[in-house]
Amino acid sequence: MLPAFLTTFLFSSSILFASRSARELGGMRANVSRLLVALLILGIWSHGWGGGLGGAGLAWFFLSGAVGFGIGDMSMFASLPRIGPRLAILITQCLGAPIAGVAEYFILGTVPTPLELGCAGLILMGVALALAPDQQLQVEPGRFRVGLLFGLGSAMGQAFGAVLSRKANAVAQVTGEMLDGGTAAYQRIIAGVVFTLLGWWLLSIRGGAPAESSQKPEWRRAFPLVLGNALSGPILGVACFQWALSSNPSAVVLPIVSTSPLVTMGMAWFFQGTRPSARAIFGGVVAVIGACGMAWIKTSLTRS
């Protein structure tokens, strides 16, 4: 469970870096910049010390990146202005895990234990309690329904992206290969960069891309934030995520990773003095109890 907890911490840090870099550069420019930086660094690692573009699971990792970044991230991006970040993240995190569990059962035949499912449910309940909007959103019904559909697309992208990574690892293991997390992250992000750039271009020609700041970007100030976002997100974060998926079911890993927004709340409280609500704190405690239970179960199974 160590790689899943490392992923949670790194993804939480990535959210803070992403928020600050987006203020400096604009959302899409900051997102594309961190992906390109990650592609460069992961490529150097993978071709220098990892598996490069080899391996029996390459096509599955490409597909995983296309689904996870292409469908998942773009759907999340489309849902944010329609239903707000809290509800968008809530749908993605709390639906992604059960969708992944069902998909992995049919694709790989993996069945988590009842105790693992119970702890996963407790984690998701805590996340839902902490992230649920405080009041009903004042949004047009049609716009709200479209936002919910994009939120569902985001959850499905995250879920199937994780399951396809599991499939890629399974294919590699059958042939006796064992790819490191950095190589797996590199093979995924290639498709992710292509789909993100394609999505940005399509939005631009249709006039749906968000307006970026008209001021000249302050790259000297923004680049450390972009680099921090790249390192904690698509480089080390995704590498640890792939490491976790290489030996644990998606339905076990995703609920733990879904606590990332809660950890981010704690970091923002510590570093920025932004105190979360009592409900968010209670939900976080519930989720942590579930995560500790999951870790205890995995440790007990390993010892036995």
N, C-alpha and C positions, 0 to 999 in steps of 0.2 A: 504493500500500500504506500510505501515511501514515494514512488514516482507520482502517484495520484495527488498526494499532499503537496509535493513540490510543484506540480502543475498548478494547483489551486493558488499557492502563494505567488507564483510567477505571473499567472493570468491576472491576479488582483493588482499586482504592481503595474502590469501593462495597461490596465484601465486608467490608472492615474497618469502615466506617461502619455497615453493617447489623448486624454482630456486636455492636458496642457499643450501638447503639440498641435492639436486641432485649433486651439485658440490662436496659435502663432501662424499657422499655415492655411487653415481651412480644413474641413473634415476629409474630403476625398484626397486632397493633395497630401495630407499627413498620412492617410492610410496607404496610398500608393507608394509614398516615400519609404515607409517602414517595411513594406513588402519587398521593394527593390533592394534595400539594404540587407534584409534578411536573406534574399536570394543570393546576393553576392557572398555573404559570409558563409552561409550553408554550402554554397557551391565550392568555395575554397576548402572547407573542411571535408566535404564528401569526396571530392576528386583528389584531395591530398592524402587523407587518412581513412576515409570511409569507403563505401561501395560505389560511389559515383552514380552512373545511370544503369548499373547492372542489376542483376537479381531477377528471380522468377516472379516476384511480386510487383515489378515495376509498373505494369499496366494497371494493376489494382490500386497502387498508390496514386498514380495519375488520376484515376477515376475518383478516388477518395478526395483528392484536392479539388477537383472540378466540382464535386457535389458539395463538399464542406465550405469552400470559399465561394464558388460560383452561386449555388442555390442558397446556402446557409447565410453567408455574409451579406449578399446582395438583398436577400429577403429581409434580413434584420435591418439593413440600411433603409429599405422601403417602409418598414413598419414603424420606425421611430417617429417620424413626423405625424403619423396618423393616430397612433394610440399612446404615444409617450414612451420614454425609456423604461420606466418601471414595469409597465404591463408587457412591453415587448420582451424584456429580459425574463420576466416571470414565465411567459408562455414558452420561450425558447428553453429555459433551464428545466422547467417542471414537466414539459411534454417530451423533451428530447430523450430523457432516460428511459421511460416506458416504451417509446417508439423503438429505440435502439434494442431494448430487451426482446421485444417481439420479433423485430427484423433479424436479430442474431440467432434467435431460436430457429427460424425457418431457413436461414442461410448457412449457419454453422452448427445448428443443433445444440447450442449452449443453453443450459438451464441453471440459473443461480439457485442457491439453496433458499429455503423459506426464511431462515434467519437473515441472510443477505438481502432478500427482498424486503423484509420488515425494516431493516436499518435504512435501506434506500428510501422506503416510503417515509420514514421519520425525517430523513434529511430533506426530502422534497417538501414535506409539510412545513418544516421550519423555514425553508427558502420562500415558500408561498406566503407564509405569515409575515415574513420580514419585508418582502418586496411588493405585496399587494398595494394598489393605490389607496391613498387615504380617503378619497372621495370619488364619486362617479365623474368620469371625464365628460366635459362638455364638448362633444364631437358629433357632427352630423352622422345619422345612422348608417348611411351608405359608406362614408369615409371610414367609419369605425369597423364595419364588416370587412372592407378591403384590408384594413390594418390587421385585423385578426387573421385573415387568410395569409397575409405576408408573415405574420408571427408564426403561424403553423408551418409555412414553408421554411422559416428559419430553424424551427425545431427539427423538422424532417431533414434539413441539410446537415445539421449537427449530428443527428442520430445516424443517418446513413453514411456520412463521412467517417464516423467512428467505426461502424460495422465493416465498411469496406477496407479500412486500415487493418482491422482484425483478420479479414479475409486475406489481405496481402501478406500479413505475417504468417498465417496458416499455410499459404502456398509456398512461402520461402522456407518454412520449417520442414515441409514435406521433402524438399530437395536438399535438405541438410544445411541451408543457409541461415545465418542469424545476423540480420541487419541492425546496425546501431540506430538509436533514435534520431541522431542528426541526419543520417542518410535518408531515413524514412521521411523526415520533415522536409528535406531538400526535394525529394521526388514529388511530394505533395504540393509544395509551394510553387513549383514550375507551372502546374495547371492553375493554381490559385492566382498567380500574377496574370496569366493570360486571360482568365475569365474576369478578373477585376478590371483590367484595362479595357477589355471588350465591353463590359457593363458600363463603365464610365463614358466610353465613346458613344454607345447607343443612347445613354441618357443625355449626352451633350447635343447630339444631332436632333433629338426629339424635344429638347428644351426642358428636360426634367432634372438635369443635374443641379445640385445645390450651388448657389452663388458663392464663389470663393472671395476672400478679401481682395479688394482692388489695390491695396497697398503692396509694395514690393516685399516679398517674404524676407524676414530677418533670419537667414540661414545660420549665421554664427550663433544666434541664441536658440534657434529651433533644433539644430542638428543634434545636440546632446539629448534632447527629449525624444527625437525620432530614433536615435540609436538605442536609448533606454527602452523605448517601446518595442523596437525590433528584437533586442536581446531577451527581454522578459516575455514577449509574446511568441511570434513565429519562429524564433530560434530556440532558446532554452525551454520556453513553455511548451511548444509543440513537440520538441524532442522528448521531454519528460512525459508528455501525453501519449506519444507513440510508444515509449518505454512501458508505460502503465498498461496500454492496450495489448502489448505483446504477450502479457501473461495473466491478464484479468479480463473478465467479461465486460462489455460496454455498459450493461445494466448496473455494474458495481462501480466502474470508474466515473461515469457521467454524474451520478448523484453527488459524489465527493467534489468533483470539479464545479458542480452547480453552486457550491457555496462561495465561489470567487467574489460575487458582488457583496456578500456579507463581510468577507475579509477586507474588501476595499473600503467598506463603511468604517471598519475598525481602524484601518490605516489613515483614512481621512480624518477621523476623530483624533488620532494620536498626533499626526503631522500638521493638520490644518485647523483643529479645534472644532470641526463640524460634528456636533453630537447627534447620533441617530435617535429615533424615537424609542419609547419604551417597548412598543410592539416589535420594532426591528431587533432590539436587543434580546427580547424573549425568543423571537424566531431564530435568531442566531444561536442562542443557547440550545434550543431544540435540535437544530441542524448539527451542531458540534457533538451533542450526545449521540446522534445517529452515526456520525462519522467515526467517533471513538468506538462505538459498537462494531462498526464495519471493520475497523483496524484490528480489534480484539478477535473477531471471528477469523479473519485471514491469518493472524498470528497463530491462533489455536490450530487451524487446519494445517499450517506449515509445520508446526511442531509434531502433530500427529502423523 
